[in-house]
């Protein structure tokens, strides 16, 4: 999980958190069905150029990916062995591009900004007994579990292909999103057990 912010501040810090989250969701959905390694390599090159534009701080951030390189090599190698080098390259490039995109959002957006964007969405669920602030924090934390989410998606994708030998359908994305929400709910329960509701209520009383 890559959570530290990027210093000094960059132009990406000034982009509203809502736009960044929407862009991340859109790009992730667009990358999932892409099976051409050249397109994925081009996307990765653009993302790396953004990191390079941050100077030393950007290169230092990329250095944090070193522990993930063996995982990418193993995943790509297994896929290459079973389905050819093209499939291995596609898997590795897609995972790396999605990871870097998510990290761009994570390192240029504060936790409070993420919560401010997500809280109004969960306000719609308040009549059902949902604590919007707690759920917003839970989802914001889940967004930082990029490697975990990528591993879960990869497991679902491999299971589908092993059973059907067909391309992953769009409905599998919906199942994956439901899995993410369940993870967020478990995180919320953990926060509740640690007294998050009490802390939030105290802060709200002080503000009022």
C-alpha positions in Angstrom: 0.0 0.0 0.0 1.5 3.3 -1.1 0.1 6.1 1.0 2.6 8.8 1.5 2.0 12.2 -0.1 4.2 13.8 -2.7 6.2 16.8 -1.8 6.5 19.5 -3.1 3.0 20.2 -4.3 2.4 19.8 -8.0 -0.3 20.8 -10.5 -2.0 17.5 -9.9 -2.6 18.5 -6.2 -4.7 21.4 -7.5 -7.1 19.1 -9.5 -10.2 18.5 -7.4 -10.4 15.1 -5.8 -13.7 14.4 -7.4 -12.3 14.8 -10.9 -9.3 12.6 -10.0 -11.5 9.8 -8.6 -13.8 9.9 -11.6 -10.8 9.9 -14.0 -9.3 6.9 -12.1 -12.5 4.9 -12.3 -12.9 5.7 -16.0 -9.4 4.9 -17.0 -9.5 1.6 -15.0 -12.7 0.5 -16.8 -11.2 1.4 -20.1 -8.0 -0.5 -19.5 -9.6 -3.7 -18.3 -10.8 -5.0 -21.8 -7.6 -3.8 -23.6 -5.6 -6.8 -24.9 -3.1 -5.0 -27.1 0.3 -4.7 -25.3 1.3 -1.8 -27.5 -1.7 0.3 -26.4 -1.0 -0.5 -22.7 2.7 0.3 -23.2 1.7 3.7 -24.6 -0.6 4.4 -21.6 2.2 3.3 -19.3 4.6 5.6 -21.1 2.2 8.6 -20.6 1.8 7.8 -16.9 5.6 7.5 -16.4 6.0 10.9 -18.2 3.7 12.4 -15.5 5.9 11.0 -12.8 9.0 12.2 -14.6 7.5 15.7 -14.7 7.5 15.7 -10.9 11.3 15.6 -11.0 13.2 13.9 -8.2 10.1 13.5 -6.1 8.5 11.6 -8.9 11.5 9.3 -9.5 11.7 8.6 -5.7 8.0 7.7 -5.8 8.6 5.2 -8.6 11.4 3.6 -6.5 8.7 2.6 -4.0 7.5 0.1 -6.7 10.6 -2.1 -6.3 8.9 -4.6 -3.9 6.1 -5.1 -6.5 8.4 -5.9 -9.4 8.9 -9.6 -8.4 5.1 -10.0 -8.2 4.6 -8.4 -11.6 7.3 -10.7 -13.1 5.7 -13.8 -11.5 2.2 -12.9 -12.7 3.4 -12.0 -16.2 5.6 -15.1 -16.3 2.9 -17.5 -15.4 0.5 -15.9 -17.9 3.2 -16.0 -20.6 3.9 -19.7 -19.9 0.3 -20.7 -20.2 -0.9 -18.3 -22.9 2.2 -16.9 -24.6 4.4 -13.8 -24.2 1.7 -11.5 -25.5 -0.7 -12.4 -22.7 2.1 -12.1 -20.1 3.0 -8.6 -21.4 -0.6 -7.5 -21.4 -1.2 -8.6 -17.8 2.0 -7.0 -16.5 1.5 -3.7 -18.3 -2.1 -3.4 -17.3 -1.4 -4.1 -13.7 1.5 -1.6 -13.6 -0.4 1.1 -15.4 -3.5 0.8 -13.1 -1.2 0.7 -10.0 0.6 3.9 -11.1 -2.6 5.7 -12.0 -4.1 4.9 -8.6 -1.0 6.0 -6.9 -1.1 9.3 -8.7 -4.5 9.9 -7.1 -3.4 8.6 -3.7 -0.2 10.7 -3.5 -1.7 14.0 -4.6 -5.0 13.8 -2.7 -5.4 14.1 1.1 -7.5 11.7 3.0 -9.8 14.5 4.1 -10.3 15.6 0.5 -11.3 12.0 -0.5 -13.7 11.8 2.4 -15.3 15.2 1.5 -16.0 13.9 -2.0 -17.3 10.5 -0.9 -19.4 11.6 2.1 -22.2 13.3 0.1 -22.7 10.1 -1.9 -23.2 8.1 1.2 -25.5 10.7 2.6 -28.2 9.2 0.4 -27.9 6.0 2.5 -28.4 7.8 5.8 -32.1 6.8 6.0 -30.9 3.2 5.9 -28.8 3.7 9.0 -25.5 4.2 7.2 -22.9 6.6 8.8 -21.8 8.7 5.7 -18.6 9.9 7.3 -17.5 6.4 8.4 -18.3 4.8 5.1 -16.4 7.7 3.3 -13.3 7.0 5.4 -13.6 3.3 4.8 -13.8 3.7 1.0 -11.0 6.2 1.0 -8.8 3.7 2.8 -9.9 0.9 0.4 -8.7 3.1 -2.5 -5.3 2.9 -1.0 -5.2 -0.9 -1.0 -4.3 -0.9 -4.7 -2.2 -4.1 -4.8 -4.8 -6.0 -2.8 -7.6 -4.9 -5.2 -5.5 -5.7 -8.2 -4.8 -9.2 -6.8 -8.5 -9.8 -6.2 -9.4 -8.7 -9.7 -6.7 -10.9 -11.2 -8.0 -13.9 -9.2 -11.5 -13.4 -10.5 -10.3 -12.9 -14.0 -8.2 -16.1 -14.0 -11.1 -18.1 -12.5 -13.5 -16.9 -15.2 -11.1 -17.7 -18.0 -10.3 -21.1 -16.5 -14.0 -22.0 -16.4 -15.2 -20.5 -19.7 -12.1 -19.8 -21.8 -13.8 -16.6 -22.9 -13.0 -12.9 -22.4 -14.1 -11.3 -19.1 -17.6 -9.9 -19.4 -18.7 -6.5 -18.1 -20.9 -8.1 -15.4 -17.7 -9.4 -13.7 -16.8 -5.8 -13.1 -20.0 -5.3 -11.2 -19.2 -8.4 -9.0 -15.7 -7.0 -8.4 -17.2 -3.6 -7.3 -19.5 -5.5 -4.9 -16.4 -7.2 -3.5 -14.8 -3.8 -3.0 -17.9 -2.5 -1.1 -17.8 -5.6 1.1 -14.2 -4.9 1.9 -15.1 -1.3 2.7 -17.8 -2.5 5.0 -15.4 -4.7 6.9 -13.0 -1.7 7.2 -15.9 0.4 8.5 -16.7 -2.2 11.1 -13.1 -2.2 12.2 -13.2 1.5 12.6 -16.4 1.3 14.5 -14.8 -1.2 16.9 -12.1 1.3 17.5 -14.5 4.1 18.4 -14.5 6.1 15.1 -18.2 7.1 15.6 -17.4 8.6 19.0 -14.4 10.6 17.7 -16.4 11.9 14.8 -19.3 12.9 17.0 -17.0 14.8 19.3 -15.5 16.7 16.4 -18.9 17.6 15.0 -20.0 18.9 18.4 -16.8 21.1 18.6 -17.5 22.5 15.1 -21.1 23.4 16.0 
